[in-house]
């Protein structure tokens, strides 16, 4: 298995989950909503708005633009 270039565990989990859900035919909105929930499991202190913002940023960065560089993201490892 190829090692992911994404450093943060929560970011990697969100992007992986989004890709997996979409590959199985889950709608964009439902996959996004599931990933927002996943992020909040990793970071229960996060507001729904903050979670939505970060998940959207990560999906745009890694999935839509296929960028490989780091994102601002959250401060965890």
C-alpha positions in Angstrom: 0.0 0.0 0.0 1.3 3.4 -0.9 2.0 5.8 2.0 -0.2 8.8 2.1 1.6 12.2 1.8 -1.0 13.7 4.2 0.7 14.3 7.6 -2.3 14.8 9.9 -4.2 11.7 10.9 -7.6 13.5 10.9 -6.9 15.0 7.5 -5.9 11.7 6.1 -8.9 10.0 7.6 -11.3 12.6 6.2 -9.8 12.5 2.7 -9.6 8.7 2.6 -13.2 8.4 3.8 -14.4 11.0 1.2 -12.7 9.1 -1.6 -14.0 5.8 -0.5 -17.6 6.9 -0.1 -17.6 8.6 -3.5 -16.1 5.5 -5.1 -19.0 3.6 -3.7 -21.6 5.9 -5.2 -22.4 8.0 -2.2 -23.4 11.5 -3.2 -21.0 14.4 -2.8 -23.2 16.0 -0.1 -23.7 12.8 1.9 -20.0 12.1 1.7 -19.2 15.6 2.8 -21.6 15.4 5.7 -20.1 12.0 6.8 -16.6 13.4 6.7 -17.7 16.4 8.7 -19.0 14.0 11.4 -15.7 12.0 11.2 -13.7 15.2 11.7 -15.8 16.0 14.8 -15.1 12.6 16.2 -11.4 13.4 16.0 -12.0 16.9 17.3 -15.1 17.1 19.4 -14.1 20.6 20.5 -14.6 21.8 16.9 -17.8 23.7 16.0 -19.8 22.4 13.1 -18.9 25.5 11.1 -15.1 24.9 11.7 -15.4 21.2 10.8 -17.3 22.1 7.5 -14.7 24.7 6.6 -11.7 22.3 7.2 -13.3 19.3 5.5 -14.2 21.5 2.4 -10.7 22.8 2.3 -9.2 19.4 2.5 -11.5 17.9 -0.2 -10.8 20.8 -2.5 -7.1 20.6 -1.9 -6.5 16.9 -2.1 -9.4 15.6 -4.2 -10.5 18.4 -6.5 -7.2 20.1 -7.2 -5.1 17.0 -6.5 -2.5 19.1 -4.7 0.2 17.4 -2.8 1.5 20.2 -0.6 0.3 20.8 3.0 -2.8 22.6 4.0 -3.3 25.0 6.8 -5.8 22.6 8.5 -5.9 21.9 12.1 -3.0 22.0 14.6 -2.9 18.2 15.4 -0.5 15.6 14.1 
